[in-house]
């Protein structure tokens, strides 16, 4: 045996019980599950802890952590997640099928088993300029890739599973239609506590996912371990809870030899201290302790390293006269925006009235630019900008005057993408040079840089909990009610651009 784990409790999903045993691993597989201790080249004393299959995130956009796939895998593996189903529509919007294939290849260099859902809506609409496009030809080609397990999420039609539901009643309605459901615990979206009882009612139909979870939240609250702790606290049956975290996902996606602790299954395992706190003690990847697993990130190709094609000098567009009577109204913690009517005779930018300038600059070489008023950011000085702007990821910025906006945008261009702030002549940028949306830095370094960005952003006067995260959704033209794309102010409810004298 290469590795033995002694005195552990493992879930037996066929008998629906926990079993005390000893587990032997060899050649990346589980070789034996026995009531007798066994010898091996290396031995881990389990101390009656809980040994489970690797946890699965059944639906995730890896780019939300701002990390390349290898770095993302390194991060979530430490929290016990060893399987993910990734819908990488962010990189697909930036670089099409070439960018997506690079992501898939890079994920293979990390410690986790990365499975993929082919993005189905790239771009989301024809009303914004993206850098990539996936049509029928590309989607069909990708579906033949053995790493692909499903078609990605659709934004406007029902399917066979749903991760957008957070209440018990809505989950119940979907399950009555025999849809599988994913309980989502991301950074912005959470599942109501009462909804967790659905796990005991329909234990074979529920899975867990994060969808979008920021690096800071993963490191401080956990990944799928967050679901486990929450479920345990709420009194969910332990076997049903583990089934949702480990077993149902691989079964649903037809991933062989995963999701169980049995001879012949993959030796991708997590040792927890107990079935209440779910503190990770050891992670085993392909039969080896995680600390002994080497990771070699892929070299970033030029088309991803130089994806920002915005030419200098930067020209900040004026707000058209016919749009000065309207403003996007921001609510902290919500992706929904309001339609606000304002005094068109006020100055273009009026900080005392919290009317700032929002700008979108197309960054793929076409030259589109747009500007409008926005209310709710609360900036008293300076500007913030980002090349992470869902879904097309053009450069978006908000500020109290054009000079600050220009400086913040230039900080992004210098770093080939990123998140920036400008105050006076001071510019601070978190570089995201891979496609302008993710970093290849270590999670530790990126976390520290993001914390410094947040500290500096608060000094500009905003009361938003995460101003850059809010900014990143102000160009997403499929979420109501008013958004700004590189082509103009867009009324999502009527699915058209705002015209002069239009009544919103």
N, C-alpha and C positions, 0 to 999 in steps of 0.2 A: 504493500500500500504506500502511496505517496504521502497521504495525510489522513489522520484519524481524528474524529471529534468524539470525545467521550462524555457520557452523562448529559445527554440533551433530550429535550422534548421536541418531537416533530409532529406536524399535522398529517394525519392520514385522512385524506379527503374522500376516500372510498368508504371507509368505515365511520367517517365523521367524528373523529376523536383524536386526542393528543396521545402519543405513545412515547414512553421513556425508552431510549435506546442508545446505541453507539453507531457511528456512521464512518465508513471507510471510503476514501476517494482514490482513484487511480486513472491516469491518462485522461484527465479532464471530465471523467464521469463518476457517478456514484457507483461504487463497486459492491458495497455491502451495507445493509441495515440490519443490525443484530442486537440481541439482548446480552451479548458477551463482548467485553472490551477487546479491541484488536490493536496490534502493534503496527507502526508505520514509521517512515523516515522522519516525519514530524507529527507531533501529537498536540492537540488543543484540548484542554480540560474545559468542558462546557459548564461545569458547576450548576447543572440542572437548569440551564438557560433554555431559551426557545430557538430552535434551528428551523428556519423556513426556506422555501425556495426564494430566489431573488424577487423583489417586489416589481410590479409592472405599473408604469404610467401609460394608460391606454390611449391617451390623446394629448400631445404636447407640441408646442411650437418652441423648439430648442432655442431659437434666436432670442426669445424673451429674456433669457439669462445673460444676453450680450456676450456669449462665449462661442468659440468655434466648437464643432461637435466633439472633438477629442477632449477639450477642456470641460465641456458640459458633462460628458460621461465621467470624467475624473471627479467632478463635483457631486453628482447625484449618487455615484457608486458608494461614496463614503456614507451616504444616508440609506444604503440598502437597496436602491433602485438599480436593477440589473437588466431590465427589459423596458424599452420605450417604443411606442408607435408615434413616430414624428411626422407631422404635416409641416414641411418646411416651405410654406408659401411665401415667407418673407424673402428668402434668398432667391426663390424662383421669380419674384417680381423684380428683383435687382438684375439677375443674370440668366434667367431662363433655365433651360434644361442643362446647360453647361455648369451653371452655379449649383444646381440641385445635385448633379452627379458628383461634383467635388465635395459637397456636404456629405453625401452618402459614403464616399470613399474615406473621407477624414473620420467619420464616425466609426468606421471599421478599425481604426488605429487605437481606439479607446478601450476601456475595460468593460463597457456594457454591450448588451445585444441590442443594436439599434435596428428596428424594423421601420418601414416607411409607408405612409399613405401619400398617394400622388395628389398634389394640389390640383383642385378642380376648377378654381376660379382665379386665373392669373392672366390679365389683371381682373380685379373684381368687377369693374364696369369700363366702358369706353370713355368715361368722363375725366380720366386722369392719365398722365403719361407714365408708363412704367418702363423699366429697362429690359424686361423679359416678358415673354408670352408663352403660355402652354396651350396649344390647340389640340384638336383631336389626334393629330399625328404624334405629337410629343407624349400625350397622355397614354395613348395605346402602346407606344414604345416603352414607356416607363413601367406600365403594368406587367410587362414581360420580364422585368428584372426580378430575380429571386429574392431580393431584399424587400420587395414591396408586398404588403399584406392587404392593402385596401385602397379604395379611392378616398381622397381626402374630403373634408367637410364641404358641404354645399351651403350657400348662404340663403337660398330662397326656396328650397323644397324639402319635404320630409324624407327621411331615409329609414335605415334599420337600427340606428342607434342615435342617442341624443346626449350631449354633454352640457346643454344650455339650461337645463332645468334645475332649480334650486329648492323648490318647495315639495312637501310630501304629496299634496294633492296632484300637482302636475306630474310628478314621477309616477304616481299610481295610475293616472290616465294613460301614460305612455306604456306602462307595463301591461295594462289591460289590452292594449293593441299588440302586445308581444314585441315591443321594441326593447332592446337592451338599453340600459341607462348607465351613465358614468356620473358618479358623484364628484363634483369639481371643487377643488380647494386651490385656488391660484392666489395671485397677489391682490387683485381687485374683486374677484368673484368668489363667493363661498356658498356652500350648501347649508341650508338651515338645519339647526340641530334636530328638530322634530323629524326631518326627512330621513335621518339615519335609521329609523325603525324599518324603513323599506328593505334594508339588508336582511333582516330576519324574516320578513314576509316573502321575499323573492330572492333567496340566497344564490340562485344560479344565474340570475339575470343582471347582476350589479357588478360594476367595475369602478376603479378609482382613476382619476386623472387630475392633472394640474392645469392643462391648457396653456396658460401664461403665468409663469412665476419668476419673479426677479431674483437675481443672485443673492441679494441681501436677505430676502425672505427664505430662500432655500437654506442658507447657512444658519439663520437664527431660529426658524420654526420647523425645519425639516422638509422632506419631499413627500413621498407617499407615507412616510412615518407619521406625518401630520394627521392623515386620515385615520391611521391605526390608533393613535393616542386619543383622538377625538371620539372615535367609535367605542373604544374601551371605557372612556370616561362616561359615555352615555349609556353603557350597559349592553351594547350589542354582543350577541353570542360570539365567543372568541373564534370558533370554527368558521362561522359565516363571515366574520370580519377578515380572517386570513384567506378565505376562499375568494373574496372580492379583491384582495390585494395581490394574491399570488397565482391563483388557479384559473379563475374565470377568463382572464385576459388571454393567456396562451391558448386556452380551449376555443375561445371565440374567434381568434385570429388564425387558428389552425397552425400553431407553432409547435412542432413535435418535441417530445422529450423535455418539456419545460413545465414548470408549475407544480412539481411534485418532488418529494424526497423519497425516492425508490431506486433500486438497482437499475442501472441503464440510463437513468435520467442525467441531464446536464448537471455538473457539479458547480452550479452558480447558486450560492447559498448565503444566508445572513444569520448570524448568531446574535440574538437579543438577550438582554439581561433577564427579562421576564415578559409576560403577556399583558402587562399593564402600562409600564413606562416606555417600553420599546426603545431602550437605549442600545445603539449598535455597539457590539463588542468586537465582532470580527466579520469581515466580508470575504467570501471565497469566490474567486473568478476562475472558471475553467479548472477547478481543482487546486488553485494556488491562492495563498493569502494575498489580499489586495496590495499590500505593501511590497510584494515581490513581483508584481505585474508591471512590465515596462510599457510605456506609451510613447509613440513617436508621431507627433502631429505631421500632417501633410504640408508640403511646401505650398504657400499661397500663390496661385497663378497670377500673372499680370492683369488679366481681365477682372479679377476681384480686388487686387491690390490698388488698381488705378480706376476705380469705378466712378469717381466724382469727375464729371466732365464739364463742370461749370466754369466758364471763362471769366477772367478778370479784365477790367475792373468790375467789381460787383455793382450793379445798378439796382437800387431798391425802388420798386414801382410805387407810384402814388395810388391812393385809394380813389377809384373813379367817383366822380361827383354823384352819379346816379345811385351809388351804393352807400353814401355817407349817412343815410337815414336808417341803415340796418347795422346790427352787430350780432356776432355769435355770442351767446350767453353761456358761460361755463359754470358747471356745478361741480364742486370738489368731490372726487370719488366716483363720478359717473361719466360714462362715455357719451351719454345723451347730452345734446346741447340745445339751448333754447333759441328762439327767434325774437330778438329784441329790437323794438323800434326806438330810435334815438333822434336827438335834435341834429338835423343835417347841417345846421349852421355853426355847430361847435367846431373848434379847430380839428384838423385831421386826427391828431393824437391829443387826448385830454386826460392826463393822469388823475387830476382831481375828481373826475367823473368815472375813473377806472375804465376809460375807453382807450385801449392801446392799439397798436398796429400789428396785424398778423400778416405774414408774408410767406408765400410758397414759391420757391425757385426750382424749376425743373432742372435736374442735374445729369441728364443723359445726352446732352448736346443739342437739344431742340430749341432751347431759348425761351420757353414759356415762363411767364411770371404773373403773379396775381397778388392782390392785397385787399384787405377789408378791415373793418373794426372788430375788436373782440372785447368782451366785458367779463370780468371775474378773475383775471390773473392777479390783479392787485400789485403789479410791479410799480415801485415808486421811482426806480432809477434803472439804467442799464437795459440789457436785453439777454434773452436766452435763445439758443438755436439747437437744431438737431438734424442729422441726416437719417435718423430712424423715424419715419413718418408713415404710418400704416395707410394703405398697403403698398403703395408705389415707392415709398422711401425717397421722395424728393426732399430738398432741404426746406425746413420750416423754421420760422423764427417769430418771436414776439418781443416788442420793446417799446420804450418810451420816446425814442427818436431814431431817425434813419441811421445816424452815425454809429450808434451802439449796435443796431441790427447788423450793419455792414461788418463791424469788427467781429461780432460773434460768428457770422457766416464765414468770414475769412479764416477764423480759427479752425473751423471744420475743414475747409479746403486744404489748409496747410497739413493737416493730419490725415488726409485721405478719408475723412469721415469721422463722426463722433458727436458728442454732446458738449455744448460750450455755453459759457456766459461771458458777457462783456460789461465792464463798469469803468467809465472813464477810458483810459488807455490800457487798462488791465484786462487781459483775456485768459481764461482758464478753460482747457479742453480735456475731456476724456476721449482719447483716440479710439475709434472703432474702424480700423483700416481694412478689415476684411469685408468687402462689399459695402463698406460704409455703415454696417449694422452690427458687427460683432468684433470681438478682440481675441487675439491668440495669447494674451498675457495669462499668467496664472490666476486662478480665482482669488488668491490672497491679495495680489497686487491690484487687480481690478476693483475688488471690494474697497480697498483703501482710497483709491482714486475717486470712486463714486461717492464715498462718504465726504470727501473734501468738496466735490462738486455740490452736494446737497447743502453743506455748511455755507458755502459762498452764495448759493442761490437764495437761501433764506435771508441773507443780508440785503438783497435787492428789494425786500419788502413783501414778497408774495406770502399769502397765507395758505396756499395750496400745500397739501401734504407731500406731493411729488410733482413739481411743476413740469419737469421734463417728460414724465410719463403722460401727464395730461396733454401736453403739447403734441406728443407723438400721435394722438388720435384726432387732432383737429382737421386733418385732411382726409379722413376715412369716410368716403362719400356713400357708404351703405348703412351708416348708423345715424338715425335721426338726431336733430332736425335740420341743422344748418352746418355746412362744412365748407372749407376753402381748399380747392384743388389748384394745380398749376394753371388751370384754364379758367378759373373764376369761382365766384361764390355760388355754392350749389345747394338747392333746396331739396333735401332728401325725400320729403313727403310727396312732393310733386314730381320728383325725379327729373329736374331740369335746373338750368342756371337761373339765378335771380336776375330779372330784367328791370329796366328803369320803370319806376312807378308801380312795380308789382306789389300787390297786397299780400303779405305773408300771413 
